[in-house]
Amino acid sequence: MVDYRHILMQLVVILLLWALTRLVRRINPSARVRRLCRYIWVLVLWIMSFINLGMYWLAYPMALWMILALGLIFIQLIHNHEFIYRRYWPVFWNWSLLYAGIVFIGSLFSNSLPLV
């Protein structure tokens, strides 16, 4: 069964974080604040996914996240013939935010996964 109270509480946390992020970005619209907000969003989504999935099942999305990071490195090496952190990190965190969001949404309905 899906625990609707648990999902509702996590959605409230997301709405509060969204409101706080919007407020902070309105007060200080610099690129540094946008990057910091992106880092916080990824971290919060991974923590809530960990709460939903547990230690065992979170290992699979984490492994795919690492493969995503390595794939981005290889794409940059092939495209630019060099690896530059300044070009890598913004793309990595943008894709990480998208991937963390997908994993979080999937983790909301992970109650049918077997316990190991």
LOKE-104412 format. One line per 2 residues: number of its first residue (from 0); for each residue x, y negated, z negated of N, C-alpha, C, O. Coordinates in steps of 0.05 Angstrom, whole numbers. Example, Ala and Ser with C-alpha at 12.3 -4.5 7.8 and 13.67 -1.06 7.14 Angstrom:
REM residues 2
0 = 264,114,-156,246,90,-156,264,66,-156,285,66,-169; 257,45,-142,273,21,-143,258,-1,-157,268,-23,-161
This chain:
REM residues 116
0 = 17,24,0,0,0,0,18,-25,0,40,-25,-11; 8,-45,13,22,-71,14,14,-87,-11,-9,-90,-17
2 = 34,-97,-25,30,-113,-49,27,-142,-40,46,-156,-35; 2,-151,-38,-4,-178,-28,6,-200,-47,13,-222,-38
4 = 6,-195,-73,16,-215,-92,46,-220,-88,55,-242,-89; 60,-198,-83,89,-200,-78,95,-216,-52,112,-233,-52
6 = 80,-210,-31,83,-225,-6,75,-254,-10,88,-272,1; 54,-259,-24,45,-287,-29,66,-302,-45,71,-326,-38
8 = 78,-290,-65,99,-304,-80,123,-310,-63,135,-332,-65; 131,-292,-45,153,-298,-28,147,-319,-7,164,-335,0
10 = 122,-320,2,114,-341,20,113,-368,6,119,-388,19; 106,-368,-19,107,-393,-35,136,-403,-37,141,-427,-35
12 = 154,-384,-42,182,-391,-44,192,-403,-18,207,-423,-17; 184,-391,4,192,-401,31,180,-429,36,194,-446,46
14 = 155,-433,29,143,-459,32,156,-480,15,161,-503,24; 163,-473,-10,177,-492,-27,205,-499,-16,214,-522,-16
16 = 219,-478,-6,245,-483,5,243,-500,31,260,-517,36; 222,-495,47,218,-511,71,213,-540,64,225,-558,76
18 = 197,-545,43,191,-573,35,216,-586,24,221,-609,30; 231,-571,8,256,-582,-3,276,-588,19,290,-609,19
20 = 279,-570,38,297,-574,61,289,-599,77,305,-615,85; 263,-601,82,253,-624,97,258,-650,82,266,-670,94
22 = 255,-650,56,259,-674,40,289,-682,40,296,-705,43; 306,-662,36,335,-667,36,345,-677,63,361,-696,64
24 = 335,-665,84,343,-674,111,332,-702,118,343,-716,134; 309,-709,106,299,-736,110,315,-757,95,319,-779,105
26 = 324,-749,71,341,-768,56,368,-771,68,378,-794,70; 380,-749,77,407,-750,88,407,-733,114,411,-709,113
28 = 403,-746,137,401,-731,162,427,-723,176,428,-720,200; 449,-721,161,474,-716,173,476,-686,182,461,-669,174
30 = 496,-681,200,500,-654,210,509,-635,187,503,-611,188; 524,-646,169,534,-629,146,511,-619,129,511,-596,121
32 = 491,-636,125,467,-628,109,451,-607,124,441,-588,112; 449,-610,151,435,-590,167,448,-563,165,435,-542,163
34 = 475,-563,167,490,-538,165,486,-525,137,482,-501,135; 487,-541,116,484,-531,89,456,-519,85,453,-499,73
36 = 436,-533,96,408,-522,95,406,-496,109,392,-478,100; 419,-494,132,419,-468,147,431,-446,131,421,-424,131
38 = 454,-452,118,467,-431,101,449,-423,79,447,-399,73; 435,-442,66,418,-435,44,394,-419,53,386,-400,40
40 = 383,-425,77,361,-410,87,369,-381,92,354,-363,85; 392,-377,105,401,-350,110,405,-335,84,397,-311,82
42 = 417,-347,65,422,-334,39,396,-327,25,394,-304,15; 377,-345,24,351,-339,11,336,-317,25,325,-300,12
44 = 336,-318,52,322,-296,66,335,-269,62,321,-249,60; 362,-268,60,375,-243,55,370,-233,27,366,-209,22
46 = 369,-251,7,363,-243,-20,334,-232,-22,330,-212,-35; 315,-245,-9,288,-235,-10,285,-209,5,269,-192,-3
48 = 300,-206,26,300,-180,40,312,-158,23,302,-136,23; 333,-165,7,344,-146,-11,324,-137,-32,323,-114,-40
50 = 309,-156,-42,288,-150,-62,267,-131,-50,258,-113,-64; 260,-136,-26,239,-120,-13,249,-92,-5,235,-72,-9
52 = 274,-91,6,284,-66,17,299,-49,-3,297,-24,-1; 312,-61,-21,329,-45,-39,357,-42,-28,363,-49,-5
54 = 375,-31,-45,403,-29,-37,407,-10,-14,423,-16,4; 393,12,-13,398,32,8,390,22,36,405,23,54
56 = 365,12,38,355,5,65,366,-21,75,365,-26,99; 376,-38,57,388,-64,66,414,-59,80,423,-77,95
58 = 427,-36,76,453,-31,89,451,-30,119,470,-38,133; 429,-21,130,426,-20,159,424,-47,172,438,-52,191
60 = 407,-65,162,407,-92,174,433,-107,169,442,-122,187; 447,-102,147,473,-115,142,493,-105,162,509,-121,172
62 = 493,-80,168,512,-69,188,506,-81,216,525,-87,230; 481,-84,223,475,-96,248,482,-126,249,490,-136,270
64 = 481,-139,226,490,-167,223,520,-169,229,529,-188,242; 535,-150,218,564,-150,223,570,-144,252,588,-156,264
66 = 554,-126,265,558,-121,293,552,-146,310,565,-152,329; 531,-161,301,524,-186,315,548,-205,313,555,-218,333
68 = 560,-207,290,583,-225,286,606,-217,304,619,-234,317; 612,-191,305,634,-182,322,627,-186,352,644,-193,368
70 = 602,-181,359,594,-186,386,597,-215,395,606,-220,417; 590,-233,377,594,-262,383,624,-268,386,631,-285,403
72 = 641,-256,371,670,-260,373,679,-250,401,694,-264,414; 671,-226,409,679,-215,434,669,-232,458,682,-236,478
74 = 644,-242,455,633,-259,476,649,-284,479,655,-293,502; 657,-296,457,673,-320,458,701,-314,469,712,-330,484
76 = 712,-292,462,739,-284,472,738,-280,502,756,-288,517; 717,-267,512,715,-262,541,709,-288,556,720,-293,577
78 = 692,-305,545,684,-329,559,705,-350,558,711,-362,579; 718,-355,535,737,-377,532,766,-367,532,784,-384,533
80 = 770,-341,531,797,-330,530,812,-338,504,836,-337,503; 796,-346,484,808,-353,458,785,-353,438,761,-354,445
82 = 792,-352,412,772,-352,391,776,-378,375,797,-382,363; 756,-395,375,757,-420,361,734,-421,341,711,-418,347
84 = 742,-424,315,722,-424,294,701,-446,297,678,-442,291; 709,-470,306,691,-492,308,668,-486,328,646,-496,324
86 = 673,-470,348,652,-462,366,637,-438,357,614,-434,364; 650,-421,341,638,-396,332,617,-400,310,595,-389,312
88 = 624,-416,289,607,-417,265,579,-428,270,560,-416,260; 575,-450,286,548,-459,290,530,-437,304,507,-433,297
90 = 542,-424,324,527,-404,338,521,-380,320,499,-369,320; 541,-372,304,538,-350,285,516,-356,265,499,-338,261
92 = 515,-380,254,494,-386,234,467,-389,246,447,-382,233; 465,-399,270,439,-400,284,428,-372,289,405,-367,283
94 = 445,-355,299,436,-327,304,431,-313,278,413,-296,276; 446,-319,257,442,-306,231,415,-315,219,402,-298,207
96 = 408,-340,223,382,-349,212,359,-335,227,340,-326,214; 361,-332,253,341,-318,268,339,-288,259,318,-278,255
98 = 362,-275,257,363,-247,249,353,-243,220,338,-224,215; 361,-261,202,352,-259,174,322,-262,173,309,-249,157
100 = 311,-280,189,282,-284,189,267,-259,199,247,-251,188; 278,-246,220,266,-222,231,268,-199,210,248,-185,206
102 = 291,-197,197,294,-176,176,275,-181,153,264,-162,142; 272,-206,145,255,-213,123,226,-206,129,212,-194,113
104 = 217,-213,153,189,-207,161,185,-177,162,164,-167,153; 204,-162,172,202,-133,172,203,-122,144,190,-101,139
106 = 218,-134,126,220,-123,99,194,-128,83,189,-113,63; 178,-147,91,153,-151,77,134,-126,79,118,-121,61
108 = 137,-111,100,119,-89,105,135,-62,104,129,-43,118; 155,-62,86,172,-38,85,164,-19,63,180,-3,54
110 = 140,-21,54,131,-3,31,129,26,39,130,43,22; 127,32,65,124,59,73,151,73,78,152,97,85
112 = 173,59,73,200,72,75,203,92,52,195,87,30; 216,114,58,219,134,37,240,125,16,259,111,23
114 = 236,133,-8,255,127,-30,278,147,-28,274,171,-26; 301,136,-30,325,154,-28,341,151,-54,362,164,-58
